[in-house]
Amino acid sequence: MPASLPLSRTRAQLFDEMVRDAVELLDHRFTQELSGVEFAVEDVPPALNVYDADVLEDGEVPIARLLPGRAGGSGSVPPRIVLYRRPLELRAVDREDLADLVKDVIVEQVANLLGLDPEDVDPD
């Protein structure tokens, strides 16, 4: 089977594609606001005893994190939204459900970053 077919992609590659698709949808509406924002995927959240308010949790399990970034000279750090793949995969019943969940999480994190309601970021 050719490597370009969807069946030959790993779960991680499919997840990354879902993230890219969700970001592209929002980027059309918020091009300026999202121009410096980094989006990242990690398999699992770091093991911490307590998570800060920047972590989106489902129950007690972190599924995403918003790192707001900081400005200033050579030490500036861009805002970053991190999705945790394995916890999100475990909450989805199928690939379509996972894509919807990824989109919802990204919408919520972008809304938090921009100080908006999620419905204002994605009215769907």
Accessible surface in RSA format (square Angstrom, percent):
REM  Atomic radii and reference values for relative SASA: ProtOr
REM  Chains: A
REM  Algorithm: Lee & Richards
REM  Probe-radius: 1.40
REM  Slices: 20
REM RES _ NUM      All-atoms   Total-Side   Main-Chain    Non-polar    All polar
REM                ABS   REL    ABS   REL    ABS   REL    ABS   REL    ABS   REL
RES MET A   1   156.91  81.3  77.40  51.2  79.50 189.3  81.52  69.3  75.39  99.9
RES PRO A   2    84.03  61.2  71.46  65.1  12.56  45.7  83.43  68.9   0.60   3.7
RES ALA A   3    90.68  83.4  70.01 108.0  20.67  47.0  71.88 101.2  18.80  49.8
RES SER A   4    88.14  74.5  66.47  88.7  21.67  49.9  56.73 120.8  31.41  44.0
RES LEU A   5    74.85  41.7  74.85  53.5   0.00   0.0  74.85  52.6   0.00   0.0
RES PRO A   6    64.72  47.2  64.30  58.6   0.42   1.5  64.30  53.1   0.42   2.6
RES LEU A   7   136.06  75.8 108.14  77.4  27.92  70.2 110.68  77.7  25.37  68.3
RES SER A   8    51.65  43.6  17.88  23.9  33.77  77.8  26.92  57.3  24.73  34.6
RES ARG A   9    74.17  31.1  60.88  31.0  13.30  31.7  14.88  20.3  59.29  35.9
RES THR A  10    78.60  55.9  70.70  71.7   7.90  18.8  75.78 101.8   2.82   4.3
RES ARG A  11   144.46  60.7 137.86  70.3   6.60  15.7  70.16  95.9  74.30  45.0
RES ALA A  12    37.93  34.9  36.58  56.5   1.35   3.1  36.58  51.5   1.35   3.6
RES GLN A  13    93.00  52.0  90.03  65.8   2.96   7.1  29.09  61.9  63.90  48.5
RES LEU A  14    20.49  11.4  19.55  14.0   0.94   2.4  19.55  13.7   0.94   2.5
RES PHE A  15     0.79   0.4   0.29   0.2   0.51   1.3   0.40   0.2   0.39   1.1
RES ASP A  16    51.38  36.0  49.80  49.6   1.57   3.7  10.70  25.2  40.68  40.6
RES GLU A  17    57.61  33.1  57.61  43.6   0.00   0.0  13.86  26.8  43.76  35.7
RES MET A  18    21.15  11.0  16.22  10.7   4.93  11.7  18.39  15.6   2.76   3.7
RES VAL A  19     8.82   5.8   8.82   8.0   0.00   0.0   8.82   7.7   0.00   0.0
RES ARG A  20   132.36  55.6 129.54  66.0   2.82   6.7  62.65  85.6  69.71  42.2
RES ASP A  21    76.10  53.3  73.16  72.8   2.94   7.0  26.27  61.8  49.83  49.7
RES ALA A  22     4.75   4.4   2.58   4.0   2.17   4.9   4.13   5.8   0.61   1.6
RES VAL A  23    27.09  17.8  26.98  24.4   0.11   0.3  27.09  23.5   0.00   0.0
RES GLU A  24   101.30  58.2 100.44  76.0   0.86   2.0  35.18  68.1  66.11  54.0
RES LEU A  25   102.54  57.1  94.17  67.4   8.37  21.0  94.39  66.3   8.15  21.9
RES LEU A  26     5.01   2.8   5.01   3.6   0.00   0.0   5.01   3.5   0.00   0.0
RES ASP A  27    51.67  36.2  51.63  51.4   0.05   0.1   6.24  14.7  45.43  45.3
RES HIS A  28   150.78  82.4 121.90  84.7  28.88  73.9  84.51  87.1  66.27  77.1
RES ARG A  29   128.34  53.9  96.37  49.1  31.98  76.1  51.83  70.8  76.51  46.4
RES PHE A  30    19.85   9.9  19.66  12.2   0.20   0.5  19.85  12.0   0.00   0.0
RES THR A  31    82.34  58.6  79.25  80.3   3.09   7.4  66.20  88.9  16.14  24.4
RES GLN A  32   149.39  83.5 139.56 102.0   9.83  23.4  50.72 108.0  98.67  74.8
RES GLU A  33    88.56  50.8  67.15  50.8  21.41  51.0  33.09  64.0  55.48  45.3
RES LEU A  34     9.82   5.5   1.96   1.4   7.86  19.8   1.96   1.4   7.86  21.2
RES SER A  35    91.39  77.2  52.03  69.4  39.36  90.7  40.21  85.6  51.19  71.7
RES GLY A  36    43.69  53.9   0.00   N/A  43.69  53.9  37.61 103.2   6.08  13.6
RES VAL A  37    18.25  12.0   2.73   2.5  15.52  37.4   2.73   2.4  15.52  42.1
RES GLU A  38    81.32  46.7  76.24  57.7   5.08  12.1  33.45  64.7  47.87  39.1
RES PHE A  39    50.05  25.0  17.34  10.7  32.70  85.1  17.41  10.6  32.64  93.4
RES ALA A  40    15.39  14.2   9.00  13.9   6.39  14.5  15.39  21.7   0.00   0.0
RES VAL A  41    46.35  30.5  16.97  15.4  29.38  70.8  16.97  14.7  29.38  79.7
RES GLU A  42    73.89  42.4  68.59  51.9   5.30  12.6  29.72  57.5  44.18  36.1
RES ASP A  43    75.93  53.2  69.20  68.9   6.73  15.9  17.29  40.7  58.64  58.5
RES VAL A  44    88.51  58.2  81.88  74.1   6.63  16.0  81.88  71.1   6.63  18.0
RES PRO A  45    24.91  18.2  14.50  13.2  10.41  37.9  14.50  12.0  10.41  64.7
RES PRO A  46    54.09  39.4  42.29  38.5  11.80  42.9  53.69  44.3   0.40   2.5
RES ALA A  47   106.10  97.6  68.99 106.5  37.11  84.4  77.39 109.0  28.71  76.1
RES LEU A  48    87.07  48.5  66.32  47.4  20.76  52.2  71.88  50.5  15.19  40.9
RES ASN A  49   158.86 109.6 120.29 116.2  38.57  92.9  30.84  74.2 128.02 123.7
RES VAL A  50   120.43  79.2 103.68  93.9  16.76  40.4 107.24  93.2  13.19  35.8
RES TYR A  51    51.75  24.2  29.35  16.7  22.40  58.3  20.35  15.3  31.40  38.7
RES ASP A  52    94.49  66.2  82.62  82.2  11.88  28.1  22.05  51.9  72.45  72.3
RES ALA A  53   113.83 104.7  69.84 107.8  43.99 100.1  82.61 116.3  31.22  82.7
RES ASP A  54    35.79  25.1  23.00  22.9  12.79  30.2  24.16  56.9  11.63  11.6
RES VAL A  55    17.35  11.4   1.78   1.6  15.57  37.5   2.50   2.2  14.85  40.3
RES LEU A  56    34.19  19.0  30.36  21.7   3.83   9.6  33.58  23.6   0.61   1.6
RES GLU A  57    77.16  44.3  52.34  39.6  24.82  59.1   7.23  14.0  69.93  57.1
RES ASP A  58    65.24  45.7  59.08  58.8   6.16  14.6  11.20  26.4  54.04  53.9
RES GLY A  59    65.51  80.8   0.00   N/A  65.51  80.8  43.15 118.4  22.36  50.1
RES GLU A  60   155.48  89.3 139.89 105.8  15.59  37.1  60.24 116.5  95.23  77.8
RES VAL A  61    57.84  38.1  57.19  51.8   0.64   1.5  57.84  50.3   0.00   0.0
RES PRO A  62     7.26   5.3   7.26   6.6   0.00   0.0   7.26   6.0   0.00   0.0
RES ILE A  63    11.68   6.6  11.68   8.7   0.00   0.0  11.68   8.4   0.00   0.0
RES ALA A  64     0.00   0.0   0.00   0.0   0.00   0.0   0.00   0.0   0.00   0.0
RES ARG A  65    49.42  20.8  49.42  25.2   0.00   0.0   2.73   3.7  46.70  28.3
RES LEU A  66    18.06  10.1  18.06  12.9   0.00   0.0  18.06  12.7   0.00   0.0
RES LEU A  67    58.98  32.8  58.98  42.2   0.00   0.0  58.98  41.4   0.00   0.0
RES PRO A  68    86.36  62.9  76.99  70.2   9.36  34.0  76.99  63.6   9.36  58.2
RES GLY A  69    28.93  35.7   0.00   N/A  28.93  35.7   7.06  19.4  21.87  49.0
RES ARG A  70   162.08  68.1 149.22  76.1  12.86  30.6  66.36  90.7  95.72  58.0
RES ALA A  71   102.19  94.0  68.17 105.2  34.02  77.4  71.37 100.5  30.82  81.6
RES GLY A  72    46.33  57.1   0.00   N/A  46.33  57.1  35.42  97.2  10.91  24.4
RES GLY A  73    75.22  92.8   0.00   N/A  75.22  92.8  47.02 129.0  28.19  63.1
RES SER A  74   129.37 109.3  81.94 109.4  47.43 109.3  58.14 123.8  71.23  99.8
RES GLY A  75    46.32  57.1   0.00   N/A  46.32  57.1  39.11 107.3   7.21  16.1
RES SER A  76    61.77  52.2  44.25  59.1  17.52  40.4  15.01  32.0  46.76  65.5
RES VAL A  77    62.90  41.4  58.51  53.0   4.40  10.6  59.53  51.7   3.37   9.2
RES PRO A  78    53.33  38.9  45.23  41.2   8.09  29.4  51.74  42.7   1.59   9.9
RES PRO A  79    35.02  25.5  35.02  31.9   0.00   0.0  35.02  28.9   0.00   0.0
RES ARG A  80    89.13  37.4  89.13  45.4   0.00   0.0  10.75  14.7  78.37  47.5
RES ILE A  81     0.00   0.0   0.00   0.0   0.00   0.0   0.00   0.0   0.00   0.0
RES VAL A  82     4.12   2.7   4.12   3.7   0.00   0.0   4.12   3.6   0.00   0.0
RES LEU A  83     0.00   0.0   0.00   0.0   0.00   0.0   0.00   0.0   0.00   0.0
RES TYR A  84     5.68   2.6   5.68   3.2   0.00   0.0   1.09   0.8   4.59   5.7
RES ARG A  85    23.29   9.8  23.29  11.9   0.00   0.0   0.34   0.5  22.94  13.9
RES ARG A  86    99.63  41.8  99.63  50.8   0.00   0.0   8.38  11.4  91.25  55.3
RES PRO A  87     8.58   6.3   7.38   6.7   1.20   4.4   8.56   7.1   0.02   0.1
RES LEU A  88     0.00   0.0   0.00   0.0   0.00   0.0   0.00   0.0   0.00   0.0
RES GLU A  89    28.61  16.4  17.20  13.0  11.41  27.2  15.12  29.2  13.49  11.0
RES LEU A  90   136.70  76.1 105.38  75.4  31.32  78.7 108.45  76.2  28.25  76.0
RES ARG A  91    78.82  33.1  49.25  25.1  29.57  70.4  31.33  42.8  47.49  28.8
RES ALA A  92    21.41  19.7   2.58   4.0  18.84  42.9   2.81   4.0  18.60  49.3
RES VAL A  93   134.15  88.3  98.45  89.1  35.70  86.0 104.27  90.6  29.89  81.1
RES ASP A  94    83.40  58.4  68.77  68.4  14.63  34.6  42.63 100.3  40.77  40.7
RES ARG A  95   128.16  53.8 118.23  60.3   9.93  23.6  55.43  75.8  72.73  44.1
RES GLU A  96   131.92  75.7 123.77  93.6   8.15  19.4  45.01  87.1  86.91  71.0
RES ASP A  97    49.47  34.7  46.27  46.1   3.20   7.6   8.97  21.1  40.50  40.4
RES LEU A  98    16.80   9.4  16.80  12.0   0.00   0.0  16.80  11.8   0.00   0.0
RES ALA A  99    39.01  35.9  33.70  52.0   5.31  12.1  34.07  48.0   4.94  13.1
RES ASP A 100    76.70  53.7  75.43  75.1   1.27   3.0  20.46  48.2  56.23  56.1
RES LEU A 101    42.50  23.7  40.16  28.7   2.34   5.9  41.97  29.5   0.53   1.4
RES VAL A 102     0.00   0.0   0.00   0.0   0.00   0.0   0.00   0.0   0.00   0.0
RES LYS A 103    45.40  22.2  45.36  27.8   0.04   0.1  21.91  19.7  23.49  25.0
RES ASP A 104    86.86  60.8  81.20  80.8   5.66  13.4  24.09  56.7  62.77  62.6
RES VAL A 105     5.70   3.7   4.80   4.3   0.89   2.1   5.70   4.9   0.00   0.0
RES ILE A 106     0.07   0.0   0.07   0.1   0.00   0.0   0.07   0.0   0.00   0.0
RES VAL A 107     9.58   6.3   9.58   8.7   0.00   0.0   9.58   8.3   0.00   0.0
RES GLU A 108    64.71  37.2  64.71  49.0   0.00   0.0   7.22  14.0  57.49  46.9
RES GLN A 109     2.15   1.2   2.15   1.6   0.00   0.0   0.00   0.0   2.15   1.6
RES VAL A 110     0.00   0.0   0.00   0.0   0.00   0.0   0.00   0.0   0.00   0.0
RES ALA A 111     0.20   0.2   0.20   0.3   0.00   0.0   0.20   0.3   0.00   0.0
RES ASN A 112    85.47  58.9  61.38  59.3  24.09  58.0  15.95  38.4  69.52  67.2
RES LEU A 113    41.93  23.4  17.14  12.3  24.79  62.3  18.96  13.3  22.97  61.8
RES LEU A 114    47.68  26.6  20.33  14.5  27.35  68.7  25.88  18.2  21.80  58.7
RES GLY A 115    68.13  84.0   0.00   N/A  68.13  84.0  37.56 103.1  30.57  68.5
RES LEU A 116    72.40  40.3  56.45  40.4  15.94  40.1  61.98  43.5  10.42  28.0
RES ASP A 117    85.71  60.0  83.71  83.3   2.00   4.7   5.66  13.3  80.05  79.8
RES PRO A 118    50.50  36.8  49.78  45.4   0.72   2.6  50.13  41.4   0.37   2.3
RES GLU A 119   120.37  69.1 114.63  86.7   5.74  13.7  62.84 121.5  57.53  47.0
RES ASP A 120    77.67  54.4  67.60  67.3  10.07  23.8  18.57  43.7  59.11  58.9
RES VAL A 121     0.25   0.2   0.00   0.0   0.25   0.6   0.00   0.0   0.25   0.7
RES ASP A 122    27.91  19.5  18.98  18.9   8.93  21.1   0.56   1.3  27.35  27.3
RES PRO A 123    97.59  71.1  66.20  60.3  31.39 114.1  68.71  56.7  28.88 179.5
RES ASP A 124   151.19 105.9  88.75  88.3  62.44 147.7  42.41  99.8 108.78 108.5
END  Absolute sums over single chains surface
CHAIN  1 A     7745.0       6046.6       1698.3       4150.7       3594.2
END  Absolute sums over all chains
TOTAL          7745.0       6046.6       1698.3       4150.7       3594.2
